[in-house]
Amino acid sequence: MPLHTGNIIADKSYDYANRIVKAYKFLKFKQKEYIMSKQLLRSGTAVRALVGEAEFAQSTNDFISKNSIALKEANESVYWLHLLHDNEYIDDSSFDSIINDAKEIVAILVSIIKKSKEQKQSSSKERKLMKKEKSLN
């Protein structure tokens, strides 16, 4: 049964992880490629694991950190996909499909991180303003 939660990044990264596992099996057993495919497997499946950790972050900083690491892993998987495609282990249509998923995940993670940092900064400014107002009274 799929692990879908209704959380867009969690669901998309889970589906992506499943595609990566299938790609790994194809690369290993059909294409006989063992090194780059293992790197792709590691980085591509790590994204959902890190997104899951971020869901239960202990703080805003922890949330941002986990999603930032997920972003790095997603970006690394983009690299491996390009390298595998450029060396003719992945055909054009398969590459075009999976790279679009990867880029979409990267874009969503960038947005989450950016918004979280903005909210954190805004919240910090509000606390400082409240402290200043209290000290004036």
N, C-alpha and C positions, 0 to 999 in steps of 0.2 A: 504494500500500500504506500503510495507517495506521501512524503512528509511535507504537505502543504499546510500553511498556517494562516493564509490571508495577508501576510506581510509580503509586500511586493519583492523586496530584495531577498528575503529568505526563500521565497518560492522560486524566483528566477535563478538564484545561485544553486538551489537544490537541483533544479532541472538541468542547469549547466553542468553540475558535478556528474549527473547521470550520463550526460552526453560525453563528458571527458572520459568516464570509465569505459564507455562503449568504444570511443576513439582509441583508447589505450589497448583494449583487446584487439581491435583491428590492426593497429600498428605493430603490436607484439607478435600476434599469431599469423597474420596475413602478410604484413610487410617485413616481418623479421627485424624490426627496429626496436632496440631494447633500452638505449640510453636516453635519448631525447623524450621518448614516450613516457618513461618513468618520471622525468622532470615535469612533464605536462600533467601527468596523473597527480603528482604531489601538489603542484601549485593550483591546478584547477579544482581539486576537491577541497583544498584548504579554505577556499573562499567561504563556502557555506558553513564550515565548522567555526570559522572566526565570526561570521555574521551571527551565528547561534550564541557564541560567547558574548557578543556585544549586546544581545537581547537581555542578558542578565548582568550587565555591567554594574559595578559597585559605585560608580560615579560618572559624571559627564566626561571627565578626563579619560577614564577607563573605556567608556563607550567610543570616544573619538579614537583612542589608541587601537582598539580591536578592529574598528572599521578601517583605519589607516593601514593596518597590516593586511586586512582582507583586500584592500585596494592594491597593495604591493603584489600580493599573490595573483590577483586577477591580471594585473599588468604583466607579470612574469609569464602567465599562461598565454597571453597575447604574443609575447616574444617567441615562445616555443611553437605556437601554432604557425607563425610566420616562417620560422626556420624549417619546420617540417613540410610546409607547403612549398617553400622555395627550393627544397631539395627533393621534391616530387614524391613525398610519402603520403601527402593528402592531396586529392584532386581539387580542382577549382570550385566545383559546386559544393562539396562538403566544407571546404575552407570558408567560402563566402557565407555559408549558413552559420557555422559555429563562431566565426570571428565577429559577426554581427551580434551574437548573443554576448560574447565576451566584452565587446565595446559598450554594449548597453549596460552591463553590470558595472563596468568601470565608471561610466557616466553617472549612474545612480549612486554609487559609493562616493564619488566626488561631491555630488549634491548633498548627500547626507552629512558628510564631514564638514562641508562648508557651512551648512545651516546650523549644525551643532555648535561649531565654533562661534558663529554669529550670535546664537542664543546664549551661549556661555558668556560672551563678552557683554551682551546687553544686560544679562542678569547681574553680572559683576558691577556694571555701572549703576544699576538700580540700587544695589546694596550699599554702594559707596555714597550715593545720594541720600539714602535713608539715614545712614550713620551721620552724615553731615547735618541733616535736618534735626536729628535728635540732639546733636551737640549744640546747636543754636538755641534750642528750647530750654 
